[in-house]
Amino acid sequence: MKKEDAKVLLKRYIEGVASDEEKLFVEKSILEFNEDYMELSQDRIDEIKEEVYAKLSVHREKKIKLYIWTSVAAAVLVIILAVTHWELEENLQLMAKTEVIEDIAPIGNRAILMVGDKVLTLNGGKQGLNVSRDGVQYLDGSVVDNNITSQLSQTLSTPRGGQYRVVLSDGTKVWLNAASSISYPSSFDGAKERRVSVTGEVYFEVAKDRAKPFVVASRGQSIRVLGTHFNVNAYGDYGTTATTLLEGSVSVSLVDNDGGAKILKPMQQLIAGNGRTVIRTADVELAMAWKNGVFEFKDASLKSILNEVARWYDLDVEYRGEVPDRVFNGSVSRKSNLSVLLKILSYSDIKFRIETDGATTKKLIVEP
């Protein structure tokens, strides 16, 4: 089999359009060459997979299809390479030709807690906070600060590159994405409702309390619930606010809309902004990707992707020249270093490099 024919076969198999005969050939190859596959180290497999994956799946068109591979498809890739006697190093030479990108690792747990006029940098090794009448503790029970007055309202915020979790005094669980915040009272005792305010992107699992509704104020809207699971994306750079309901029921009231509250059912999403309000079936996998530790892109523009990159890797982004307008589909672990994501994007006629301004500020330069 020629290399070109093997490429076509591999692509057809991964896309699910191969004939029965072609599928049989591929699966037979897996069995025959399983021993060769097992002899390769996992690092070697990952390296080959990443490079060939990008070469086969990126097309020089407006829409870039980055196919999500199953573990079987990944195995098929290596097997087909072995079957057709491709030189594996040939697929790695592209890496050597690619401009070296300064690598940046994701930061992970990092947040700032404001209690009155006191500002605390939270321990990044902890998983989150627990708010109670006794004060503020980490989820493992260790004390954040012995001098915190529990009666004061609090604001928990994550910087770019950070994320954090907090369990409020009523048992409501909250996850904050990068560059986000939540303000809440130390206790809801005596209040008619449980009211908090957020910026950025926040996911809630609200503790049920029929006598005391839970209200979330975000940019341009107010969400009222009794007990439910939902996500609010209110980043300013999107121009819209997206409320995605996973479980229960929510009532969304818009500040600039006199049409009354909008009621969402499970697996629905409300998009509000730019003078429009739309309720549609939610792509829950896409909406919850950040909480599940994944960058998930579906017909995503380069700019929207790099907005997420800037928040997660704590970068500024600068476009220089006529950068091609591309659309991407695929997923990358948020635990990956920046170079992994940029290497995939670079196969679409886009170049990336890092410039450092001073000791800490990093700028991602994007060029055609």
N, C-alpha and C positions, 0 to 999 in steps of 0.2 A: 504493500500500500504506500502510495506517495504521501509526502508530508501534507500537501494541499488537500488531498482527499481525506486524510485523517482529521485535519482541522474542521472540514465541513461535517464529518461524521460526529465529532465531539460536540460541535455546536448544535447539531440537530438533536442529539441525545439529551443534552442539558435543557434545551428548549421544549422537549417533550413531543417533537414532531418526527422522530425517527420511525422508520418502518419496523415491522416485526422482525424482519431479517437483520436489519441494522442493530436493533436492540439485542438480538440473540448474539451477534458478533461481539458487541461490547461486553455483555455479561459473561460470555465464554472467555473473553480476554481477561476479565477480572479473575476468574477462577484459575486460568493457566498461569497468570503472572502474579498471583497473590504473594508468592514467596519473594519475588523480586521487590514487590512493593513494601513488604514488611522489613526488608533489609535497610530501607532508607530511614534516616533519622527523622523525627518529627520536625525539627528545625529545617531540614533540607526539603521536606515535603511542603511545608508552609512557604518557604522561599520560592520554590518552583511554582506552586499554585498561585501565589500572588502575581508573579511576573507574567505567566502564561494567561492567567485569568484576565488581566488587563489587556493583553495583546489581542485576545480573541473576542472580548466582549465590548470593547470601546470602538465605536464607529465615528467617522468624521462627518457627523450629521448634527442637526440642531438638537435632536433627542439622543442622549447617550444612554444606552441600556447596560447597566452593570448588574448582571444576573446574580441572584442569590443562590449559592450552591449548597446542596445538601452534602452530607459527609460521603454519600455514595458517589456523587458527581465528582467530589474532590479526589476520591480514589480512582475513578475512571480516568481523570486527567493524567495522573501519573502513569497508569497502566497503558493508556494509549501512547504516551510518550515512549514508554519502553517497547511496546509492540512494534512501533514504526521506526525504532532505532534513531529517534531524534537525538541530537546531541543536547543534553540538558544544559550544558554551559551556554549554548547559543541563546537560550531563553533568559539567561542571567546577565548576558552582556549588556542588555538594555539598562540594567541597574547601574552599570559602570559608566554608561554614557549620560545618564541623567545627572543634572546638576545637583550637587550635594546640598541637602536642606538641613539647616541646624535643627536638631531634634528637640522637642519639648514634650515632656511627659505630663499627663493630666494630674491635677493637684488632689482632687477628691474632697474629703471632709474638711471644710474650713468655714468659719462664720464669726460674726461679731454680735455680741449681745449688749443692748443698751437698756439699762434700768435706771430711770431718772436721769441724773447727770453722770452716771457711772458707765464706762465703756469697757467691755471685757472681750479679749480675744480668746475664743474657745479652743480647747484642746483638740487638735486635728485627729488625734488617735482615738477619740471617743466617737460613738455612733450617733449621738444626738442628746437632746435635753429632755428632762421631765419636769414639768411645772406643777407645783402643788402648794398647799397652804403652808407647808414647812419651808418654802423657798424654792430655789432652783438647783436641781441636781442633774448630773449626767445620767444616761439611761442605765449605766451599771451601778448607780447608787452613790458614786463619789460626788462630793460637794463642789460646785463651781466656784463659789466665793462665800465665805462665812459672813461677810458684811452686807450681803444683798438684803434689802428690805422687801419682804415678800408682798407688801401691799401695793407697791408701785406697778404701773403698767410697763410692759416690756416690748422691745422691738428686736427681733432676730433677723439678721440680714446676711446674705452670702455675697461675697465679692465675685468678680469674674474668676472662673477656675474653681469655684467652691460649690459645695452642696451640703445640706444638713437636714436633720430631722428633729421634730419637737413633738412631744405629747403634752397637750394642754391640760389644764386642771380638771376638765370634764371627761378626759379620756380620749378626746379627739386626736387622731394621729395626722401629722402634717409633714410633708416632704417639700423642701425648697430646692428648686433648680438653681443654676448659677445666676448671679446678678439679680437676686430676688429678695423679698423681705415679707415679714408678717408682723403686725402689731396686735397685741392682745393684752387683756387684763390678767393679773396674776391669779384671779379667781372670778368666777361668774356668779358667786353667791349674792343674792339680793337683787340681781338684774332680771328684767323681764325677758331678755333675749341674750344669746351668746354672740356678741359682735366682735369681728376682727376685720382688719384691712390688709390687703396684700398688694405687692407690685411684682412684676416679672412673671414667673411660672411656678405654680404651687399645686400640689395634689393633696386632697383631703379625704380622710375616712372619718366621717363625723359620727360621734357617739350619739345614740338615740336618746332623745329627751322630748317627749311630746308637749310637755308644759313649757318648754323654753326653746324656741326656734334658734337655729344657728344662722347667722347672717354674715356674708363675706362681701365686703366692699372692695371693688377693684376699679381700674380705670374705666370710667364711663358707665358702670353698672353696679347693681347690688343683687346678690344671690341669696335666696332664703330657703332653708331646708330644715328638716327635723332630724334626719339621720340618713346619710347616703355617702356614696363614693363618687367624687368628681374631680376634674382637673381644670384649672384656670390658667390660660396663657394670655398674659396682658403685657407682653414686652412692647415697648414703645416703637421699636423699629419695624414692627409688622403693620402698624396702622389700624389693626383690628384686634378685638379681644375674642378668644375662642374658649367657650365653656363646653366641656365634654363630660357627659354623664355616663357612668358605668353601672350604677346601682341606685335604686330608690327613685326620688323625684325632687326636682328643684324648680324654683320659680325665679326667673331672671327679670329684674326691672332695669330698664335703660334710662339713664339720666336725660338724654336728648330725645326721648320717644314718649309720646302721650298715648300710645296705643295699648297701654296696660302691660301687665307682666306676661312673660312668655313661659309656658310650662314645658319642661323637657321630660321625655321618657327615657328609660335606659337605652343606651347605645345611640343616643342622639347628640348632636353638637350644634351649638348656637354660635354663629359668627356675627359680630356686631362691629360697625365702624364705617367710616367714609359714607355716612348717610344711609347705610343699608343694614338690614337684619335678615339673616338666613338661618333656617333650621334644616339640618340635613342629617342623613345617616352618618354616624361617626365612624371614622377609621381608627378604632381603638388602638390597634397595634402602632399606628403612626403617632397618635396623641400621647401614648404612654411609653414610647421608646426611651425617652430620657430617664424616666424612673427605673426602667428595666435595664439601664446601662448600655444603651445602643444609640448610635446615630442612625436614624431611619429616613431614607429619602425616597419620595415617590413623585416623579415629575417635578423635582425641586430645582429651582434656579441656582446658579452658582452663587449669587449674592445671598440668598437665604441660607445656603449651606455655610458660607463663610461668616455670616452673622452668628451662627451657632458655634463655629470654630473659634471666633473671637471671644465669645463668652466663656467657652469651656477651657481654652488654653491661655486665656488672659493676654490677648493680642489686640493690636490695632490693625486694621486692614486698609491698604491703599491700592487703588487701581491705577495703573499707568498704561496709556495706549489704548487701542481698540481691542479690549478683551472679548473673545467670542462669547456669544449668548448661548449657553449650553443648558440642557436639562438632564438631570441625573436620577437614576433609580438604583437603590441598593442599600446595604447596611454595613456599618463598621462599629466595632466595640468602642465604647467610650473610655475603656481602659487602655486603648492603643495609644502609642506615641503619635504626635502630629504627623511625622513623616509617612506613616502608613496611609493616612487619608489623603495627604497631598500627592503622594506618588500615584494613587489611582486617578485623582483628578487631573494630573499633569499629562495623561495620555490623550487628552482632548485638546491639544494645541494650546495649553495654558502653562505658563512657567511661574514658579513660586520661589521666593527667597526671603530670608529673614534679615532685617536690619535692626540693630540695637541702638537705641537712643538713650545714652546714659547707662546707669548700672542695672536698671530693672525694666524699663519700657522696651517692649519688642514690637516691631512692626512687620506684618506680613505683606510683602510687595507682590502684586498680581499683575502679570504682563502676558501679552500674546506671544 
